[in-house]
Amino acid sequence: MTEAGDAPNLSVCADTVFVELPFLDRVRAIHDAGFAVEFWQWLDKPIDAMAALQGVRWTSFVGWVGGSALHPDGVGHFLDGVRRSLEVANRLGCPRLILVTGELDERARPVHPPAAHPITRWATACRAFSEVAELASQAGVTYCLENLNTKLDHPGYELPTVEDTAAIVDAVGSPNLRLLLDVYHAQVQEGNVIALIERYGDRIDLVQVADVPGRHEPGTGELNYPRIAAALRDAGYRGPIGLEAFPSGDPHLAMERFRDAFT
């Protein structure tokens, strides 16, 4: 579907809206509203049926399965999951995959402890993410490394700030490993979102949004999303922006609030 109301650079997460519907019906509802679609893990998804959908634009999904990029013992498993995820990306024609440091449990906490020594953690991460970037280059996709807050949602996560995440991206130095700026996580962890965009805008290849507090759609909390949208434009960002929020009420209204904030 292509209509005047479509938002070609805006996507909606099918794991946070229309959650009462079967997954494929969520995808269709997002698509019919004029948005691209992103989602979380792919292992529990009907990939064959998703690949057969006509006209759906897939923006991103979580591109790893298990393991850890922060401990030498977990890297092999981590990279195997990356390879499997790249096969799914190829089937869906999805150009971006989301990356974090390793497997998270049902409470969104890291499953595997990182290496004890900080130098070992850093060296292991650089090697692992360099390999991810090479695999992504061969597949013609981009991996986007995400900041996750440790204050509310992801205790123990090793890259809680945008600066931490950008440092890894800069150390790897590949166009196939870029920064995922999650505005919700950045606001919870550190604030100063506009300053973060101004400082790191040239590394960003994917943006995800939700308001604070509550992790609902833009316009329900303290963040000035029209100003954030302007800052992204001023920084030269023209890539996808994804709504990764739990609607405060009607999901259609949540999507319209999202669209209004960024168009």
Secondary structure, 3 states (H helix, E strand, C coil): CCCCCCCCCEEEECCCCCCCCCHHHHHHHHHHCCCEEECCCCCCCCHHHHHHCCCCCEEEEECCCCCECCCHHHHHHHHHHHHHHHHHHHHHCCCEEEECCECECCCCCECCCCCCCHHHHHHHHHHHHHHHHHHHHHHCCEEEEECCCCCCCCCCCCCCCHHHHHHHHHHHCCCCEEEEEEHHHHHHHCCCHHHHHHHHHHHEEEEEECCCCCCCCCCCCCCCHHHHHHHHHHCCCCCCEEECCCCCCCHHHHHHHHHHHHC
